[in-house]
Amino acid sequence: MDLLREAAPFLVGMVIPPLFMLMLRPEWKGRYKFLATFVPALMIGIITSAIAGELMAGMPDALIAVMIDTSLVYTGSQVAYRLIWQPMLGMRFQQKTGLQAEVKRVQE
């Protein structure tokens, strides 16, 4: 059960990068991209800790559990993005955004 409790946030993090890829814009600065990926990871970390019942342990233990789950979600999303999703879907999204920018430039 502990293995599943620790692996679940990482596995959830591995499937959310395509959503982030749709949400993020190439013209955004690095800090906005970080916030756009970290805030959902924090929310998923809190939800995961609540489902696992780790928030009932009291303040210091609950905070540590949220930090661990959030870091697992964020790490899973970044590893999966760099190794799986970016090579597989990155070119499609770049072509789509490049085509949209070209159409916008032509319309102006």
N, CA, C and O of each residue as an XYZ file, in Angstrom:
432
protein
N       0.817     -1.195      0.000
C       0.000      0.000      0.000
C       0.859      1.257      0.000
O       0.513      2.243     -0.650
N       1.986      1.232      0.729
C       2.864      2.399      0.753
C       3.487      2.659     -0.609
O       3.679      3.810     -1.002
N       3.800      1.592     -1.323
C       4.365      1.765     -2.658
C       3.363      2.471     -3.569
O       3.735      3.378     -4.314
N       2.109      2.067     -3.513
C       1.079      2.709     -4.322
C       0.875      4.151     -3.897
O       0.672      5.025     -4.739
N       0.926      4.407     -2.599
C       0.738      5.766     -2.087
C       1.844      6.694     -2.571
O       1.601      7.873     -2.826
N       3.063      6.161     -2.699
C       4.181      6.972     -3.163
C       4.255      7.025     -4.687
O       4.708      8.024     -5.246
N       3.823      5.982     -5.353
C       3.907      5.941     -6.816
C       2.755      6.672     -7.487
O       2.919      7.170     -8.601
N       1.609      6.750     -6.852
C       0.431      7.370     -7.471
C       0.668      8.823     -7.872
O       0.327      9.183     -8.999
N       1.235      9.684     -7.014
C       1.466     11.066     -7.453
C       2.424     11.160     -8.640
O       2.235     11.983     -9.536
N       3.455     10.309     -8.639
C       4.405     10.315     -9.747
C       3.723      9.902    -11.047
O       3.941     10.518    -12.090
N       2.899      8.857    -10.984
C       2.197      8.378    -12.184
C       1.169      9.395    -12.676
O       1.006      9.577    -13.883
N       0.485     10.047    -11.764
C      -0.452     11.105    -12.165
C       0.310     12.236    -12.840
O      -0.138     12.785    -13.846
N       1.457     12.575    -12.281
C       2.284     13.617    -12.888
C       2.751     13.279    -14.286
O       2.976     14.175    -15.100
N       2.900     11.998    -14.575
C       3.373     11.592    -15.897
C       2.327     11.772    -16.997
O       2.683     11.874    -18.171
N       1.048     11.813    -16.637
C       0.011     11.917    -17.672
C      -0.514     13.338    -17.866
O      -1.326     13.563    -18.763
N      -0.080     14.295    -17.062
C      -0.628     15.648    -17.210
C       0.154     16.588    -18.132
O      -0.382     17.645    -18.467
N       1.381     16.284    -18.567
C       2.073     17.222    -19.453
C       1.349     17.586    -20.750
O       1.474     18.733    -21.179
N       0.598     16.688    -21.408
C      -0.115     17.155    -22.604
C      -1.103     18.285    -22.305
O      -1.307     19.172    -23.134
N      -1.707     18.250    -21.129
C      -2.596     19.359    -20.749
C      -1.806     20.645    -20.569
O      -2.252     21.716    -20.980
N      -0.638     20.540    -19.958
C       0.215     21.706    -19.798
C       0.683     22.225    -21.150
O       0.784     23.435    -21.352
N       0.968     21.320    -22.070
C       1.434     21.734    -23.393
C       0.364     22.521    -24.134
O       0.682     23.438    -24.891
N      -0.890     22.177    -23.926
C      -1.973     22.932    -24.545
C      -2.179     24.276    -23.869
O      -2.556     25.254    -24.516
N      -1.932     24.323    -22.570
C      -2.202     25.515    -21.787
C      -1.096     26.572    -21.930
O      -1.391     27.766    -21.964
N       0.152     26.152    -22.013
C       1.274     27.085    -22.048
C       1.422     27.721    -23.420
O       1.161     27.090    -24.445
N       1.837     28.956    -23.425
C       2.080     29.684    -24.664
C       3.584     29.886    -24.841
O       4.284     30.144    -23.862
N       4.088     29.776    -26.057
C       5.539     29.912    -26.270
C       6.072     31.296    -25.912
O       7.250     31.427    -25.578
N       5.247     32.319    -25.972
C       5.725     33.670    -25.695
C       5.771     33.995    -24.204
O       6.249     35.067    -23.832
N       5.296     33.113    -23.351
C       5.343     33.340    -21.908
C       6.769     33.265    -21.402
O       7.587     32.508    -21.926
N       7.061     34.052    -20.383
C       8.374     34.010    -19.758
C       8.491     32.769    -18.884
O       7.491     32.124    -18.567
N       9.705     32.445    -18.502
C       9.979     31.234    -17.743
C       9.239     31.150    -16.419
O       8.772     30.076    -16.040
N       9.124     32.279    -15.704
C       8.468     32.224    -14.395
C       6.981     31.950    -14.525
O       6.398     31.289    -13.666
N       6.353     32.451    -15.594
C       4.933     32.175    -15.807
C       4.701     30.716    -16.186
O       3.720     30.102    -15.767
N       5.604     30.178    -16.974
C       5.518     28.758    -17.319
C       5.698     27.897    -16.082
O       4.999     26.900    -15.902
N       6.654     28.292    -15.218
C       6.855     27.543    -13.977
C       5.600     27.590    -13.112
O       5.161     26.560    -12.600
N       5.024     28.770    -12.946
C       3.814     28.890    -12.127
C       2.656     28.104    -12.722
O       1.872     27.493    -11.995
N       2.551     28.123    -14.051
C       1.456     27.405    -14.708
C       1.597     25.893    -14.569
O       0.606     25.173    -14.692
N       2.794     25.402    -14.317
C       2.971     23.970    -14.104
C       3.036     23.606    -12.626
O       2.629     22.509    -12.241
N       3.549     24.523    -11.786
C       3.691     24.194    -10.373
C       2.374     24.292     -9.605
O       2.117     23.470     -8.725
N       1.548     25.268     -9.916
C       0.282     25.429     -9.176
C      -0.632     24.208     -9.362
O      -1.166     23.715     -8.369
N      -0.837     23.700    -10.580
C      -1.627     22.459    -10.685
C      -0.960     21.269     -9.983
O      -1.653     20.421     -9.420
N       0.378     21.197    -10.010
C       1.071     20.120     -9.300
C       0.837     20.237     -7.800
O       0.681     19.224     -7.117
N       0.810     21.458     -7.282
C       0.526     21.677     -5.865
C      -0.898     21.260     -5.527
O      -1.130     20.621     -4.501
N      -1.839     21.611     -6.370
C      -3.233     21.232     -6.126
C      -3.393     19.708     -6.164
O      -4.084     19.137     -5.320
N      -2.761     19.055     -7.134
C      -2.839     17.596     -7.221
C      -2.139     16.956     -6.026
O      -2.595     15.927     -5.527
N      -1.042     17.547     -5.559
C      -0.365     17.044     -4.370
C      -1.234     17.131     -3.126
O      -1.244     16.211     -2.308
N      -1.966     18.231     -2.978
C      -2.876     18.385     -1.844
C      -4.013     17.380     -1.930
O      -4.377     16.758     -0.932
N      -4.571     17.222     -3.119
C      -5.674     16.267     -3.296
C      -5.202     14.844     -3.028
O      -5.906     14.065     -2.385
N      -4.017     14.503     -3.515
C      -3.478     13.164     -3.290
C      -3.251     12.905     -1.800
O      -3.552     11.821     -1.300
N      -2.724     13.900     -1.097
C      -2.512     13.750      0.347
C      -3.837     13.607      1.077
O      -3.940     12.842      2.036
N      -4.847     14.333      0.632
C      -6.155     14.235      1.273
C      -6.778     12.866      1.035
O      -7.355     12.281      1.952
N      -6.670     12.356     -0.172
C      -7.228     11.032     -0.480
C      -6.514      9.948      0.323
O      -7.146      9.006      0.799
N      -5.205     10.082      0.472
C      -4.433      9.088      1.221
C      -4.632      9.208      2.725
O      -4.201      8.335      3.478
N      -5.286     10.286      3.172
C      -5.533     10.469      4.596
C      -4.349     11.023      5.357
O      -4.320     10.970      6.587
N      -3.378     11.550      4.646
C      -2.175     12.071      5.284
C      -2.381     13.442      5.909
O      -1.548     13.884      6.700
N      -3.465     14.123      5.574
C      -3.718     15.448      6.137
C      -4.279     15.372      7.549
O      -4.326     16.385      8.245
N      -4.703     14.195      7.983
C      -5.264     14.025      9.322
C      -4.177     13.840     10.381
O      -4.489     13.774     11.570
N      -2.930     13.755      9.979
C      -1.840     13.455     10.909
C      -1.400     14.656     11.735
O      -0.584     14.493     12.643
N      -1.891     15.818     11.467
C      -1.449     17.013     12.182
C      -0.624     17.896     11.275
O      -0.220     17.484     10.187
N      -0.379     19.099     11.722
C       0.227     20.102     10.861
C       1.624     19.765     10.342
O       1.810     19.796      9.125
N       2.607     19.450     11.159
C       3.925     19.227     10.550
C       3.945     18.024      9.608
O       4.547     18.084      8.536
N       3.298     16.947     10.003
C       3.290     15.743      9.160
C       2.467     15.959      7.891
O       2.836     15.475      6.821
N       1.369     16.675      8.007
C       0.531     16.947      6.837
C       1.265     17.837      5.841
O       1.172     17.622      4.633
N       1.988     18.826      6.332
C       2.741     19.714      5.451
C       3.849     18.959      4.726
O       4.081     19.175      3.536
N       4.522     18.085      5.440
C       5.566     17.273      4.814
C       4.966     16.346      3.762
O       5.549     16.161      2.694
N       3.807     15.761      4.056
C       3.149     14.874      3.091
C       2.759     15.635      1.828
O       2.924     15.122      0.721
N       2.244     16.849      1.982
C       1.881     17.670      0.817
C       3.123     18.022      0.014
O       3.099     17.988     -1.216
N       4.212     18.361      0.705
C       5.455     18.687     -0.003
C       5.978     17.483     -0.786
O       6.427     17.625     -1.923
N       5.919     16.312     -0.182
C       6.403     15.105     -0.858
C       5.524     14.778     -2.060
O       6.036     14.503     -3.145
N       4.196     14.807     -1.875
C       3.295     14.491     -2.988
C       3.401     15.514     -4.106
O       3.366     15.155     -5.283
N       3.531     16.787     -3.749
C       3.679     17.830     -4.772
C       4.981     17.641     -5.535
O       5.005     17.770     -6.759
N       6.056     17.339     -4.831
C       7.329     17.141     -5.525
C       7.290     15.905     -6.423
O       7.901     15.898     -7.491
N       6.578     14.862     -5.998
C       6.449     13.678     -6.847
C       5.640     13.978     -8.108
O       5.995     13.525     -9.196
N       4.558     14.735     -7.966
C       3.747     15.108     -9.133
C       4.562     15.976    -10.075
O       4.577     15.734    -11.282
N       5.238     16.979     -9.544
C       6.017     17.889    -10.387
C       7.173     17.162    -11.068
O       7.431     17.363    -12.255
N       7.865     16.315    -10.307
C       8.972     15.559    -10.888
C       8.483     14.601    -11.963
O       9.102     14.484    -13.021
N       7.377     13.915    -11.701
C       6.808     13.015    -12.707
C       6.422     13.744    -13.976
O       6.632     13.240    -15.080
N       5.855     14.936    -13.819
C       5.447     15.693    -15.002
C       6.654     16.165    -15.799
O       6.628     16.138    -17.030
N       7.712     16.597    -15.119
C       8.889     17.090    -15.832
C       9.664     15.967    -16.508
O      10.138     16.125    -17.633
N       9.793     14.840    -15.828
C      10.494     13.692    -16.426
C       9.729     13.180    -17.642
O      10.318     12.937    -18.695
N       8.422     13.017    -17.496
C       7.620     12.531    -18.615
C       7.607     13.530    -19.762
O       7.625     13.137    -20.929
N       7.576     14.819    -19.439
C       7.587     15.832    -20.494
C       8.889     15.767    -21.289
O       8.863     15.759    -22.520
N      10.010     15.720    -20.604
C      11.302     15.732    -21.291
C      11.580     14.434    -22.050
O      12.162     14.465    -23.135
N      11.174     13.306    -21.496
C      11.535     12.028    -22.103
C      10.482     11.457    -23.044
O      10.824     10.731    -23.977
N       9.209     11.770    -22.816
C       8.144     11.135    -23.588
C       7.357     12.140    -24.410
O       7.313     12.055    -25.637
N       6.732     13.097    -23.724
C       5.744     13.948    -24.375
C       6.349     14.967    -25.331
O       5.809     15.180    -26.416
N       7.450     15.599    -24.959
C       8.038     16.594    -25.844
C       8.530     15.979    -27.154
O       8.245     16.535    -28.214
N       9.257     14.856    -27.131
C       9.651     14.263    -28.410
C       8.458     13.768    -29.239
O       8.484     13.818    -30.469
N       7.417     13.292    -28.551
C       6.288     12.715    -29.272
C       5.319     13.793    -29.781
O       4.871     13.735    -30.926
N       5.000     14.766    -28.936
C       3.988     15.755    -29.296
C       4.528     17.159    -29.516
O       3.810     18.029    -30.009
N       5.769     17.387    -29.161
C       6.333     18.729    -29.246
C       6.308     19.309    -30.646
O       5.957     20.476    -30.819
N       6.666     18.536    -31.634
C       6.689     19.033    -33.008
C       5.285     19.399    -33.491
O       5.107     20.386    -34.205
N       4.300     18.608    -33.104
C       2.924     18.926    -33.506
C       2.467     20.248    -32.930
O       1.861     21.060    -33.629
N       2.758     20.470    -31.638
C       2.341     21.715    -31.009
C       3.130     22.897    -31.555
O       2.574     23.984    -31.710
N       4.416     22.708    -31.851
C       5.215     23.783    -32.422
C       4.722     24.133    -33.816
O       4.652     25.311    -34.168
N       4.378     23.131    -34.615
C       3.854     23.395    -35.949
C       2.527     24.120    -35.864
O       2.268     25.037    -36.644
N       1.679     23.718    -34.921
C       0.371     24.343    -34.755
C       0.514     25.792    -34.329
O      -0.143     26.668    -34.892
N       1.366     26.061    -33.340
C       1.538     27.435    -32.875
C       2.260     28.271    -33.919
O       1.971     29.458    -34.071
N       3.201     27.662    -34.644
C       3.886     28.380    -35.714
C       2.936     28.730    -36.839
O       3.017     29.823    -37.399
N       2.031     27.816    -37.182
C       1.044     28.071    -38.209
C       0.072     29.155    -37.761
O      -0.307     30.011    -38.560
N      -0.331     29.131    -36.505
C      -1.233     30.155    -35.988
C      -0.554     31.531    -36.003
O      -1.193     32.530    -36.333
N       0.732     31.588    -35.650
C       1.458     32.852    -35.678
C       1.585     33.356    -37.104
O       1.476     34.559    -37.343
N       1.812     32.467    -38.052
C       1.922     32.849    -39.466
C       0.597     33.408    -39.978
O       0.581     34.419    -40.681
N      -0.515     32.758    -39.629
C      -1.834     33.240    -40.043
C      -2.110     34.600    -39.413
O      -2.637     35.493    -40.077
N      -1.766     34.764    -38.161
C      -1.989     36.045    -37.475
C      -1.166     37.144    -38.132
O      -1.656     38.258    -38.313
N       0.079     36.843    -38.491
C       0.942     37.830    -39.127
C       0.411     38.210    -40.508
O       0.472     39.379    -40.888
N      -0.104     37.250    -41.257
C      -0.652     37.516    -42.584
C      -1.917     38.363    -42.476
O      -2.153     39.242    -43.305
N      -2.731     38.096    -41.451
C      -3.977     38.842    -41.288
C      -3.711     40.300    -40.930
O      -4.517     41.170    -41.261
N      -2.610     40.577    -40.269
C      -2.298     41.957    -39.892
C      -1.705     42.655    -41.064
O      -1.364     43.834    -40.973
